[in-house]
Amino acid sequence: MTKYSDQPAPLSELLRTMATRVKKVDLSAIEEICSLWPTLVEPAISQVCHPEFVKNRVLVISVPSGAFAQQIALDQEAILEGLLALGDRAPKSLRTIQKP
């Protein structure tokens, strides 16, 4: 049985819980991915391509054009290997979305 505390929970904790329940999005993983991102890709890519969220162990990355999406696809194996540090929360695949 879970005991409830009289102390308020931090807003960030509540938002993570809600995002996980509603959309199956792992916000704690994306925070770690964003901090690792500059070490996983070249500087020119990390400046314009950004991890957005992880859903069902798929990392969604925003890209400004198809050329960058192609480069992410070419680097996919190295990116996923670099994210293995997240353990069982590591994404298993990548998907790109184009954002202007």
FENTAGI-V272986 format. One record per run of one state. SS is the DSSP state (a for helix, b for strand, c for the rest). FROM is the first residue (numbers start at 1). TO is the last residue. If there is no record, write none. Layout:
# FENTAGI-V272986
SS|FROM|TO  SS|FROM|TO
This chain:
# FENTAGI-V272986
c|1|10  a|11|23  c|24|24  b|25|25  c|26|26  a|27|40  c|41|42  a|43|48  c|49|49  b|50|55  c|56|57  b|58|63  c|64|65  a|66|74  c|75|75  a|76|89  c|90|92  b|93|98  c|99|100
